[in-house]
Amino acid sequence: MTHAPRIRPRRLRSSAAMREMVAETRLHPRNLVLPLFVREGEGTREIASMPGVRQHDLDSLARELHAAAAAGVGGIMLFGVPATRDATGSGADDPSGILNRATTLAVREVGEALVVQTDLCLDEFTDHGHCGVLDGAGGVDNDATLERYAAMALAQAEAGSALLGLSGMMDGQVAHVRAALDAAGHTDTALLAYSAKSASAFYGPFREAVDSQLVGDRRTYQMDPRNARDGVREVALDVAEGADVVMVKPAGSQLDLIARIAPRVDVPLWAYQVSGEYAMIEAAAQRGWIDRDAAIAESLVAIRRAGAQAVLTYWALEVARKESSR
Ligand code: PBG
C-alpha cells in the first residue's frame, strides 16, 4: 500500500452527481443559434447531405421558429434560397426577396423570444455562386461588393434583423456596412463578423443546402486553413471596424484559433459548426459507427471549452430540447 496514490483525480469522476457538479462547460440553449434555410415558393425540400435539415417554405419556417423559441434557443440565422439568381445577386436587397420576407416573418413571430439573425453574403443570390460581384477578369471585386453588402444590410435592417452575419470575407466589410446602417438611422442593428473564416472543404453540404453552383473556389477571399495568425489579424480588424460579435468558422477544425482569439477580444466570440461537421457525424451514426448523441454533445462541448460563447449548429433545436429537460 505504500505506493497507493494520495492524490486521485478519479474521486471527482466517481458519480454522475459529482461529475455534474465539477463540470466546467455546459451547453445552455441560449448559447445555441439555429441556422435555417428558406426557399422561395411552396413546399419544403430535404437536403440529402444533411439528414434532418431541410429547406423550409414560409409556412414550415413559421413552425420551426416557434419550436426554436419554445426550446429556448438563443437565436436563429436565416439563409435565403431564391428561385432565380443573377450576376449581382439582386434578390439579396430586394425587400420582397425570400430572405427579407423570411426575416420580416421571423421578427413578427419570434422577434421578442430570440435573436433574429441574417446571413449577409451574396453567394446564395448570385448565379456564379461567389460571395461578391465579379470584375472583368472573373475575380471577386472587393470594393464593388461592399456597395452590394451595404444595400443588403439596409434591406435586412428594414426587415428587422437584429444581427447581420457578415460572412463574405471582403476587406473593410464591417466598417462599410456599419457606416451605411448608421447613415440610414439603423444605429441599433448589430454586426456579427465572420472574421476568421477559412476556405474549408467542410462547407460542402451547404452548397446543396442553398442550391449554389460555385464556379471555382473562394481562396482569394476566405482564409487559408494553414494560417492561424491571419485569423487573429482578421478579428482585430473587425473589432476595430465596429464588429459587435466575432466568429471563427469552421469550428471543429479550428479549435486552436478559438482558443487563441478568446483571450484577445472583449466582444463575444462565437463559432460555426458547419454543414460538413454535421454531415460527418450524421453519416457515421447512420452506419452505426459512432454514438450519435454522444458525438454531437462532445463536438459542441469542445467548441464551448475552446472559448466560444455561442455556437451556430444545425443541432441547436435538438440539443436545446435535451438540455432544458435535463
Ligand atoms: C456564405 C456562407 C457559407 C456558409 C455560411 N455562410 C458558405 C461559404 O462561405 O462557402 C457555410 C455554412 C455551412 O457550411 O454550414 N453565405
Residues whose N, C-alpha, C, O or C-beta is under 5 A from the ligand:
A	BS01	PBG	C121 D123 S167 F202 Y203 F206 Q273 V274 S275 G276
